[in-house]
Amino acid sequence: MICPVEDVQCSIAFWENLGFTLLETHQGPYPHATLSDGVQTVGLHQTREMKGAGLLYAAPDMDLRIRRLIEKRGVEIRECHRKGRKTYDASIAGPDRITVYLSGF
């Protein structure tokens, strides 16, 4: 899951109280952190650019998967072109308005 937050440090404390462990933090392009309970992973992003919580789908061959999605008709995919570190490669809105962020690793 990926979530926009007002204060990443405050949100880290909340998730740690639920039993999640902080895995990493980053400052740019905006403060964000990754936590996990060993089964689920949560990405906290201190930004106003996200419209709400979404799902992060990461795969080592995501560039190929994105190209295949672009070739399909009727699929609206938004590629992410940011200067500096990219936090995801593209996104797609699901039928229930849930954003799925596509990322390679």
C-alpha positions as protocol buffer text, in pm:
chain_id: "A"
residue {
  index: 1
  type: MET
  ca { x: 0 y: 0 z: 0 }
}
residue {
  index: 2
  type: ILE
  ca { x: 116 y: 353 z: -70 }
}
residue {
  index: 3
  type: CYS
  ca { x: -26 y: 646 z: 128 }
}
residue {
  index: 4
  type: PRO
  ca { x: 7 y: 1024 z: 119 }
}
residue {
  index: 5
  type: VAL
  ca { x: 68 y: 1163 z: 469 }
}
residue {
  index: 6
  type: GLU
  ca { x: 89 y: 1508 z: 628 }
}
residue {
  index: 7
  type: ASP
  ca { x: 391 y: 1426 z: 848 }
}
residue {
  index: 8
  type: VAL
  ca { x: 602 y: 1123 z: 763 }
}
residue {
  index: 9
  type: GLN
  ca { x: 766 y: 1104 z: 1110 }
}
residue {
  index: 10
  type: CYS
  ca { x: 430 y: 1107 z: 1288 }
}
residue {
  index: 11
  type: SER
  ca { x: 299 y: 841 z: 1049 }
}
residue {
  index: 12
  type: ILE
  ca { x: 607 y: 622 z: 1105 }
}
residue {
  index: 13
  type: ALA
  ca { x: 535 y: 624 z: 1479 }
}
residue {
  index: 14
  type: PHE
  ca { x: 172 y: 523 z: 1417 }
}
residue {
  index: 15
  type: TRP
  ca { x: 266 y: 225 z: 1197 }
}
residue {
  index: 16
  type: GLU
  ca { x: 543 y: 116 z: 1437 }
}
residue {
  index: 17
  type: ASN
  ca { x: 282 y: 106 z: 1716 }
}
residue {
  index: 18
  type: LEU
  ca { x: 84 y: -135 z: 1497 }
}
residue {
  index: 19
  type: GLY
  ca { x: 386 y: -368 z: 1477 }
}
residue {
  index: 20
  type: PHE
  ca { x: 547 y: -249 z: 1152 }
}
residue {
  index: 21
  type: THR
  ca { x: 926 y: -206 z: 1128 }
}
residue {
  index: 22
  type: LEU
  ca { x: 1088 y: 87 z: 950 }
}
residue {
  index: 23
  type: LEU
  ca { x: 1284 y: -42 z: 649 }
}
residue {
  index: 24
  type: GLU
  ca { x: 1404 y: 281 z: 487 }
}
residue {
  index: 25
  type: THR
  ca { x: 1352 y: 655 z: 464 }
}
residue {
  index: 26
  type: HIS
  ca { x: 1432 y: 903 z: 187 }
}
residue {
  index: 27
  type: GLN
  ca { x: 1426 y: 1283 z: 169 }
}
residue {
  index: 28
  type: GLY
  ca { x: 1393 y: 1347 z: -205 }
}
residue {
  index: 29
  type: PRO
  ca { x: 1198 y: 1426 z: -411 }
}
residue {
  index: 30
  type: TYR
  ca { x: 990 y: 1450 z: -91 }
}
residue {
  index: 31
  type: PRO
  ca { x: 1014 y: 1274 z: 249 }
}
residue {
  index: 32
  type: HIS
  ca { x: 895 y: 916 z: 235 }
}
residue {
  index: 33
  type: ALA
  ca { x: 940 y: 591 z: 427 }
}
residue {
  index: 34
  type: THR
  ca { x: 880 y: 219 z: 384 }
}
residue {
  index: 35
  type: LEU
  ca { x: 763 y: -5 z: 670 }
}
residue {
  index: 36
  type: SER
  ca { x: 672 y: -374 z: 687 }
}
residue {
  index: 37
  type: ASP
  ca { x: 525 y: -626 z: 927 }
}
residue {
  index: 38
  type: GLY
  ca { x: 689 y: -912 z: 738 }
}
residue {
  index: 39
  type: VAL
  ca { x: 381 y: -973 z: 524 }
}
residue {
  index: 40
  type: GLN
  ca { x: 251 y: -629 z: 421 }
}
residue {
  index: 41
  type: THR
  ca { x: 455 y: -327 z: 316 }
}
residue {
  index: 42
  type: VAL
  ca { x: 341 y: 35 z: 355 }
}
residue {
  index: 43
  type: GLY
  ca { x: 491 y: 333 z: 174 }
}
residue {
  index: 44
  type: LEU
  ca { x: 433 y: 668 z: 344 }
}
residue {
  index: 45
  type: HIS
  ca { x: 475 y: 972 z: 118 }
}
residue {
  index: 46
  type: GLN
  ca { x: 472 y: 1327 z: 253 }
}
residue {
  index: 47
  type: THR
  ca { x: 331 y: 1491 z: -59 }
}
residue {
  index: 48
  type: ARG
  ca { x: 15 y: 1657 z: -187 }
}
residue {
  index: 49
  type: GLU
  ca { x: 65 y: 1511 z: -537 }
}
residue {
  index: 50
  type: MET
  ca { x: -113 y: 1186 z: -452 }
}
residue {
  index: 51
  type: LYS
  ca { x: -494 y: 1188 z: -453 }
}
residue {
  index: 52
  type: GLY
  ca { x: -527 y: 915 z: -191 }
}
residue {
  index: 53
  type: ALA
  ca { x: -401 y: 573 z: -92 }
}
residue {
  index: 54
  type: GLY
  ca { x: -316 y: 328 z: -369 }
}
residue {
  index: 55
  type: LEU
  ca { x: -143 y: 1 z: -436 }
}
residue {
  index: 56
  type: LEU
  ca { x: 220 y: -39 z: -537 }
}
residue {
  index: 57
  type: TYR
  ca { x: 286 y: -322 z: -783 }
}
residue {
  index: 58
  type: ALA
  ca { x: 660 y: -385 z: -817 }
}
residue {
  index: 59
  type: ALA
  ca { x: 826 y: -638 z: -1045 }
}
residue {
  index: 60
  type: PRO
  ca { x: 1176 y: -672 z: -1191 }
}
residue {
  index: 61
  type: ASP
  ca { x: 1037 y: -669 z: -1547 }
}
residue {
  index: 62
  type: MET
  ca { x: 801 y: -375 z: -1495 }
}
residue {
  index: 63
  type: ASP
  ca { x: 937 y: -185 z: -1796 }
}
residue {
  index: 64
  type: LEU
  ca { x: 818 y: -472 z: -2020 }
}
residue {
  index: 65
  type: ARG
  ca { x: 483 y: -491 z: -1839 }
}
residue {
  index: 66
  type: ILE
  ca { x: 431 y: -116 z: -1886 }
}
residue {
  index: 67
  type: ARG
  ca { x: 510 y: -139 z: -2258 }
}
residue {
  index: 68
  type: ARG
  ca { x: 254 y: -420 z: -2293 }
}
residue {
  index: 69
  type: LEU
  ca { x: -9 y: -210 z: -2114 }
}
residue {
  index: 70
  type: ILE
  ca { x: 63 y: 89 z: -2340 }
}
residue {
  index: 71
  type: GLU
  ca { x: 4 y: -132 z: -2647 }
}
residue {
  index: 72
  type: LYS
  ca { x: -344 y: -234 z: -2524 }
}
residue {
  index: 73
  type: ARG
  ca { x: -638 y: -26 z: -2640 }
}
residue {
  index: 74
  type: GLY
  ca { x: -860 y: 124 z: -2373 }
}
residue {
  index: 75
  type: VAL
  ca { x: -593 y: 121 z: -2102 }
}
residue {
  index: 76
  type: GLU
  ca { x: -501 y: 467 z: -1977 }
}
residue {
  index: 77
  type: ILE
  ca { x: -154 y: 453 z: -1827 }
}
residue {
  index: 78
  type: ARG
  ca { x: 32 y: 755 z: -1695 }
}
residue {
  index: 79
  type: GLU
  ca { x: 408 y: 737 z: -1715 }
}
residue {
  index: 80
  type: CYS
  ca { x: 605 y: 916 z: -1445 }
}
residue {
  index: 81
  type: HIS
  ca { x: 878 y: 1142 z: -1581 }
}
residue {
  index: 82
  type: ARG
  ca { x: 1047 y: 1314 z: -1287 }
}
residue {
  index: 83
  type: LYS
  ca { x: 1385 y: 1470 z: -1252 }
}
residue {
  index: 84
  type: GLY
  ca { x: 1592 y: 1301 z: -985 }
}
residue {
  index: 85
  type: ARG
  ca { x: 1488 y: 979 z: -815 }
}
residue {
  index: 86
  type: LYS
  ca { x: 1167 y: 826 z: -947 }
}
residue {
  index: 87
  type: THR
  ca { x: 942 y: 673 z: -683 }
}
residue {
  index: 88
  type: TYR
  ca { x: 743 y: 482 z: -945 }
}
residue {
  index: 89
  type: ASP
  ca { x: 754 y: 432 z: -1322 }
}
residue {
  index: 90
  type: ALA
  ca { x: 386 y: 467 z: -1417 }
}
residue {
  index: 91
  type: SER
  ca { x: 39 y: 451 z: -1272 }
}
residue {
  index: 92
  type: ILE
  ca { x: -299 y: 328 z: -1381 }
}
residue {
  index: 93
  type: ALA
  ca { x: -643 y: 399 z: -1234 }
}
residue {
  index: 94
  type: GLY
  ca { x: -846 y: 90 z: -1155 }
}
residue {
  index: 95
  type: PRO
  ca { x: -1221 y: 65 z: -1215 }
}
residue {
  index: 96
  type: ASP
  ca { x: -1292 y: 160 z: -852 }
}
residue {
  index: 97
  type: ARG
  ca { x: -1066 y: 468 z: -871 }
}
residue {
  index: 98
  type: ILE
  ca { x: -786 y: 290 z: -688 }
}
residue {
  index: 99
  type: THR
  ca { x: -453 y: 402 z: -828 }
}
residue {
  index: 100
  type: VAL
  ca { x: -202 y: 125 z: -895 }
}
residue {
  index: 101
  type: TYR
  ca { x: 158 y: 252 z: -900 }
}
residue {
  index: 102
  type: LEU
  ca { x: 383 y: 40 z: -1122 }
}
residue {
  index: 103
  type: SER
  ca { x: 749 y: 19 z: -1027 }
}
residue {
  index: 104
  type: GLY
  ca { x: 1053 y: -179 z: -1134 }
}
residue {
  index: 105
  type: PHE
  ca { x: 1330 y: -287 z: -900 }
}
